[in-house]
Amino acid sequence: MQFKTIRMGLFNWIVSVCKQKDCKDAEVEPMSKYLIVGLGNVGAEYEGTRHNAGFMVVDALAKEAEAKWSLERHAYRTEVRHKGRVLVLVKPTTYMNLSGKAVKYWLQAEKIELQNLMVVVDDIALDPGIIRIKKQGGAGGHNGLTDIEAALGTANYNRIRMGVGDHFSRGRQVDYVLGRMEGEDLTKMEEAIKTACDAIKCFATQGIDRTMNMYNSKGNAREKEIRR
């Protein structure tokens, strides 16, 4: 009888493991708060521009949860809940080049560990619609990431890179990233935003490694040499 009970328990355990196919099925222990920072520039003139891809992602998360933004120190802030986790969403008001000030402040203010930080940023080295998730890495010439690294004293923080493409002529990069997407590129970005939102929820419930495994396989575009 005891052997039968043990065998049944082992069978149930195997079944439970096999069911762990995606982020909706398997969860790690709750880790309280997560800081999700979307990078961009504040102001109507920057809305919808490629450089504001990070803002677009956190805006989508807030909209889905019907959360309201409030203007606080160094940032617009709101929070949403997902499966017992608190996602503190932040849009720095320091402008892109001083993003580190807002990131450092809100990590400390919310008492959030560095491992629970996710920065969402535009990237010209990826085609429109492609996202890449990393848990460390260089700034690649991106001023926002450069300032965050300087403020935190490390490049070991999680980030989602949102592809915006590099369809600009020599010397026109600034005009390009501050330009608005349209047509097929806009459609691809809208889909990428949905994917990024799902990836952030997965990050909060499953951790960075599983999130990378799940979402870095979506899309197979080759990363381009960064021309910054």
Secondary structure, DSSP 8 states (H G I E B T S, - for coil): -HHHHHHHHHHHHHHHHHT--STTT-------EEEEEE----SGGGTTBGGGHHHHHHHHHHHHTT---EEETTEEEEEEEETTEEEEEEEESS-GGGHHHHHHHHHHHTT--GGGEEEEEEETTS-TT-EEEESS---TT-HHHHHHHHHHT-S-SEEEEEE------TT-HHHHHTSB--HHHHHHHHHHHHHHHHHHHHHHHH-HHHHHHHHTTS----------
